[in-house]
Each structure stands twice: as structure tokens, then as C-alpha cells.
Amino acid sequence: MAKKIEIGTTLSGQDAIDFINYMKNPTYTDRANKMMKKIIRESEQQKK
């Protein structure tokens, strides 16, 4: 029987540093920002 494949990403070195810095200060395009706001509003409406 085949082994189960674990899915995941491991970052190291400069890639890890860049990712951490991006997560601390993410940048979005105007379109992406509008989409995120819409998704958050819809998510909050579904919770009610």
C-alpha cells in the first residue's frame, strides 16, 4: 500500500524572512483590497 503524502510548504533562508516580513506588512492591489472587504462583509453576514 502506498504511503500517504503530507501536503505542506517549508520555507527557509531568505524565502522565510521575506514571507514573515510580508505577513507583518502585507500589500494588496486596490482590486484585491476591495475583494477582501467584500469577503469579510459576506462572512460576517453569514455568522448572523
C-alpha positions as CSV (number, residue, x, y, z in Angstrom):
1,M,0.0,0.0,0.0
2,A,1.3,3.5,-0.8
3,K,2.3,5.9,1.8
4,K,0.1,9.0,2.5
5,I,1.6,12.1,1.1
6,E,1.7,15.0,3.6
7,I,1.0,18.4,2.0
8,G,2.8,21.4,3.2
9,T,5.3,24.1,2.4
10,T,8.6,24.7,4.2
11,L,10.4,27.9,3.7
12,S,13.9,28.5,4.7
13,G,16.6,31.2,4.4
14,Q,15.7,34.4,2.7
15,D,12.3,33.0,1.5
16,A,11.3,32.5,5.1
17,I,12.4,36.0,6.1
18,D,10.6,37.6,3.1
19,F,7.4,35.7,4.0
20,I,7.5,36.7,7.6
21,N,8.1,40.4,6.6
22,Y,5.2,40.2,4.1
23,M,2.8,38.8,6.7
24,K,3.7,41.6,9.1
25,N,3.0,44.2,6.4
26,P,1.0,42.7,3.5
27,T,0.4,44.7,0.4
28,Y,-2.6,44.4,-1.8
29,T,-3.7,45.9,-5.1
30,D,-6.8,48.1,-4.9
31,R,-8.9,45.3,-6.5
32,A,-7.6,42.7,-4.1
33,N,-8.4,45.1,-1.2
34,K,-12.0,45.6,-2.4
35,M,-12.4,41.8,-2.8
36,M,-11.1,41.2,0.7
37,K,-13.5,43.7,2.2
38,K,-16.4,42.1,0.3
39,I,-15.5,38.7,1.5
40,I,-15.2,39.9,5.1
41,R,-18.7,41.5,4.9
42,E,-20.2,38.4,3.4
43,S,-18.6,36.2,6.1
44,E,-19.9,38.5,8.9
45,Q,-23.4,38.3,7.4
46,Q,-23.3,34.5,7.3
47,K,-22.5,34.4,11.0
48,K,-25.7,36.2,11.9
